[in-house]
């Protein structure tokens, strides 16, 4: 059930992110239908241009010796028709990152923002 906080805080978060955020290209891959002929599940790919606040950037060496770059983005929940999920991709400054984890921040009963952990 939507509360009074939801009607106030979620729009404020969306306005802040849209005004001060960086534009990213978000690609969502959702399972759409089971193909009985091939026995596979079809995917629907949806590309969106969204605004995000970059919260932190970390760089560290991985087990392979390569540099692993991770970022944390905050995005307005109202930007998404379907919640973001692990495995989706984000392109930021021509670099593609994979959504590694999604955390929901609530303004009451509804989600106001999502925090996405990205890895390269």
N, C-alpha and C positions, 0 to 999 in steps of 0.2 A: 504494500500500500504506500502510495506517495505521501510524504509528509510535508509540512510547511518548510522545513529545511531544504528539501529537495527542490522546491520551486524557487528558492532563493540562491542557494550555493552552487548548484550545478550550472545555471546560466552565467554566474559570475566567473566560475572557473573556465568555461568555454570562451567567454569574452576575453579574458586575460590571455589565454593560450592563443586565440586567433589574432590578437593584437600584437603580442610580443614574441610569438613562436616562430620557428624556422619551418619552411615548407619541406616536407618529405614526401616521397612516393611510397605508399603502403600497398602491398600486394597480399591479398587474402586468398587462400585456397580452401574452399569449402567442398565437402563431399555432397554431390547433388543427387545422383540416382544410381541404382544398381543396374548394370547392363546384363540382362539374362543371357544374351547371345554370347558375349565374350567372358562373362563371369567376373567382370571387374567393376569397380565403383568409379564412376565418372567424377571429375573435379570441375568446379566452376572457379575460374580465376577472375578476381575483381581488383582492378587497379584504382587507387584513390590518391589524390593530392590533398594532404592534410597538414595541419600545423601541429608542431610539437615543441615542447620546452626540453632542451638538452640539460639534464640534471648533473650528470657526471660522465667523465671519460677516464677509463683506466687502460693502461698498456702494460702487459707483462709477458714474459717468455712462456711459451707453452711447452709441453713435454717433447715436442718435435724440435724445439729450438727456435721456432718462428715466433715473431711477435704477435700476441693475441690482443686485439683491441676490443674493448667492450664499452658500451654506452648505455645510459639509462634515459629514457624519454618519458615525459608526461604528456598524455593526450586526452582531450575531452571525450568523455563517453558518448556525448551527443553526436560526435563525428562518425560514429560507427552504427550501421544498421544491425550488424552481428558483432558480438564481442570478439576482440582480437584473440588469437590462439598461438601457442607455440608452433614454430615451423613457418609462420607467415614471414614475409620479408619486408625490409625497409631500405630504401635507397636514400642516402644522405650524402650530399656533395659527391655524387657519382660513385659512391662506394656502397655495395650491397651488404646488409647485415641480416642475420637470421634472428627472429624473436625467440629468445631462449626461455623467458618466463614472463608471465603477465600477473600483475597484482591489481586488484580493484580497490579503489578508494571511494567510500560511501559518504554521501552528504546527508543521509538520513536512512531511508530504506532503499534508495536507488543509487546506482553507481554514478559518481560525478566525474571521476577521471580514472584512467588506466596508466599504470607505470609499466613500461616495457623494458626488460633487460635484453640488450642486443649483443650478439657476438659476430665476429667476422669469420 
